[in-house]
Amino acid sequence: MAKQNNVGAKFVKLVNIIRKLREPGGCPWDRAQDEQSLRKYFLEEAYEVLDALHRGDSQALKEELGDLLMEIVFLARVFEEKQELSIGDALESINDKMVKRHPHVFGAKRLRKADEVKEQWSRIKLQAAKARKEDSLLASLPRVVPALHEAYEIGRRVSQVGFDWSLPEDVLAKIEEEYQELKKAMKVKDKEKIEEEIGDFLFSITNLARHLEINPELALQKTNHKFKKRFNWVEKTLHHQGKNWEDTNLQEMDSLWDEAKKIIK
């Protein structure tokens, strides 16, 4: 691991590299990008950071964090050219926010428990929302996020004002209620109603995860990863047996899947 000296100089070097790439005589591709075209690259890099974390690959994480940081500096440069904001403005904003939201560290007040810090953080965020004259707790929710994460955030935010179930068991009862409504919609084959009830069902499950302090997005990612590993094992086993999918029936697939479940946890 590199020493943590000259971090500021290294950051300034990155800012200057991006500036040079965007200037006349710089890179034609980089000069052609704008805030809209950068969105997909920003998202890709964020997911690659998450993937490196999931794999526990610190070397990959070092590279992916650098790539994500580059996208942040690049995006800030695009807006600086339009004289709307700079990377310096973004740094000043987050520095100010972190100090204000940690009065127990940077002020006289002292908190010793994580729950106390969490409660204080939520209270300060509510105060900030009022100062911005937001007409809703949900006004500052990002508009472009995965729906599962958005559902989690909606539940978390409204719970701050007491609009929430008291216990996880209460959420389970709600899930059962939504399950029964989904079965009714399926029975009458109302496609629009089925879609609505599946949405309600997923929303309720997301809130159960929140009550159990589980991030549903990460939980689903782990399940997807596990499924892919097991399915890959089935594919490789069939290949070693000289078979393909056309030569295999559902009973054989289920048998192999049961074996995969024993091997891959």
Contacts in CASP RR format, 6 or more apart in sequence:
PFRMAT RR
TARGET T0000
AUTHOR 0000-0000-0000
METHOD contacts of the structure
MODEL  1
MAKQNNVGAKFVKLVNIIRKLREPGGCPWDRAQDEQSLRKYFLEEAYEVL
DALHRGDSQALKEELGDLLMEIVFLARVFEEKQELSIGDALESINDKMVK
RHPHVFGAKRLRKADEVKEQWSRIKLQAAKARKEDSLLASLPRVVPALHE
AYEIGRRVSQVGFDWSLPEDVLAKIEEEYQELKKAMKVKDKEKIEEEIGD
FLFSITNLARHLEINPELALQKTNHKFKKRFNWVEKTLHHQGKNWEDTNL
QEMDSLWDEAKKIIK
14 69 0 8 1.000
14 70 0 8 1.000
14 73 0 8 1.000
15 73 0 8 1.000
15 77 0 8 1.000
15 87 0 8 1.000
18 30 0 8 1.000
18 70 0 8 1.000
18 73 0 8 1.000
18 74 0 8 1.000
18 77 0 8 1.000
19 77 0 8 1.000
20 26 0 8 1.000
21 27 0 8 1.000
21 30 0 8 1.000
21 31 0 8 1.000
22 30 0 8 1.000
22 31 0 8 1.000
22 77 0 8 1.000
22 78 0 8 1.000
22 81 0 8 1.000
24 31 0 8 1.000
25 31 0 8 1.000
30 74 0 8 1.000
33 74 0 8 1.000
33 78 0 8 1.000
34 78 0 8 1.000
35 75 0 8 1.000
35 78 0 8 1.000
35 79 0 8 1.000
38 71 0 8 1.000
38 74 0 8 1.000
38 75 0 8 1.000
38 78 0 8 1.000
41 71 0 8 1.000
42 68 0 8 1.000
42 71 0 8 1.000
42 72 0 8 1.000
42 75 0 8 1.000
45 64 0 8 1.000
45 67 0 8 1.000
45 68 0 8 1.000
45 70 0 8 1.000
45 71 0 8 1.000
46 68 0 8 1.000
48 64 0 8 1.000
48 67 0 8 1.000
48 68 0 8 1.000
49 61 0 8 1.000
49 64 0 8 1.000
49 65 0 8 1.000
49 68 0 8 1.000
50 221 0 8 1.000
51 60 0 8 1.000
51 64 0 8 1.000
52 58 0 8 1.000
52 60 0 8 1.000
52 61 0 8 1.000
52 63 0 8 1.000
52 64 0 8 1.000
53 61 0 8 1.000
54 221 0 8 1.000
54 222 0 8 1.000
54 225 0 8 1.000
72 87 0 8 1.000
72 90 0 8 1.000
73 87 0 8 1.000
76 85 0 8 1.000
76 86 0 8 1.000
76 87 0 8 1.000
76 88 0 8 1.000
76 89 0 8 1.000
76 90 0 8 1.000
77 87 0 8 1.000
79 85 0 8 1.000
79 86 0 8 1.000
80 86 0 8 1.000
80 87 0 8 1.000
99 106 0 8 1.000
100 124 0 8 1.000
101 120 0 8 1.000
101 121 0 8 1.000
101 124 0 8 1.000
101 125 0 8 1.000
103 109 0 8 1.000
103 120 0 8 1.000
104 110 0 8 1.000
104 111 0 8 1.000
104 116 0 8 1.000
104 117 0 8 1.000
104 120 0 8 1.000
111 117 0 8 1.000
111 120 0 8 1.000
122 160 0 8 1.000
126 137 0 8 1.000
126 160 0 8 1.000
126 161 0 8 1.000
129 137 0 8 1.000
129 139 0 8 1.000
129 140 0 8 1.000
132 140 0 8 1.000
134 140 0 8 1.000
137 157 0 8 1.000
137 158 0 8 1.000
137 160 0 8 1.000
137 161 0 8 1.000
138 154 0 8 1.000
138 157 0 8 1.000
138 158 0 8 1.000
141 150 0 8 1.000
141 153 0 8 1.000
141 154 0 8 1.000
141 157 0 8 1.000
142 150 0 8 1.000
145 153 0 8 1.000
146 217 0 8 1.000
147 202 0 8 1.000
148 202 0 8 1.000
148 206 0 8 1.000
148 216 0 8 1.000
148 217 0 8 1.000
148 220 0 8 1.000
149 216 0 8 1.000
149 217 0 8 1.000
151 202 0 8 1.000
151 203 0 8 1.000
151 206 0 8 1.000
151 207 0 8 1.000
151 216 0 8 1.000
152 206 0 8 1.000
152 209 0 8 1.000
152 210 0 8 1.000
152 215 0 8 1.000
152 216 0 8 1.000
152 217 0 8 1.000
155 164 0 8 1.000
155 206 0 8 1.000
155 207 0 8 1.000
155 210 0 8 1.000
156 210 0 8 1.000
158 164 0 8 1.000
159 210 0 8 1.000
165 171 0 8 1.000
165 174 0 8 1.000
165 207 0 8 1.000
165 211 0 8 1.000
167 211 0 8 1.000
168 208 0 8 1.000
168 211 0 8 1.000
168 212 0 8 1.000
171 204 0 8 1.000
171 207 0 8 1.000
171 208 0 8 1.000
171 211 0 8 1.000
172 208 0 8 1.000
174 204 0 8 1.000
174 207 0 8 1.000
175 201 0 8 1.000
175 204 0 8 1.000
175 205 0 8 1.000
175 208 0 8 1.000
178 197 0 8 1.000
178 200 0 8 1.000
178 201 0 8 1.000
178 204 0 8 1.000
179 201 0 8 1.000
181 197 0 8 1.000
181 200 0 8 1.000
182 194 0 8 1.000
182 197 0 8 1.000
182 198 0 8 1.000
182 200 0 8 1.000
182 201 0 8 1.000
185 193 0 8 1.000
185 194 0 8 1.000
185 196 0 8 1.000
185 197 0 8 1.000
186 194 0 8 1.000
205 216 0 8 1.000
206 216 0 8 1.000
209 215 0 8 1.000
209 216 0 8 1.000
209 219 0 8 1.000
210 216 0 8 1.000
226 264 0 8 1.000
226 265 0 8 1.000
229 264 0 8 1.000
230 257 0 8 1.000
230 260 0 8 1.000
230 261 0 8 1.000
230 264 0 8 1.000
231 260 0 8 1.000
233 256 0 8 1.000
233 260 0 8 1.000
233 263 0 8 1.000
233 264 0 8 1.000
234 253 0 8 1.000
234 256 0 8 1.000
234 257 0 8 1.000
234 260 0 8 1.000
237 256 0 8 1.000
237 259 0 8 1.000
237 260 0 8 1.000
238 244 0 8 1.000
238 245 0 8 1.000
238 248 0 8 1.000
238 256 0 8 1.000
END
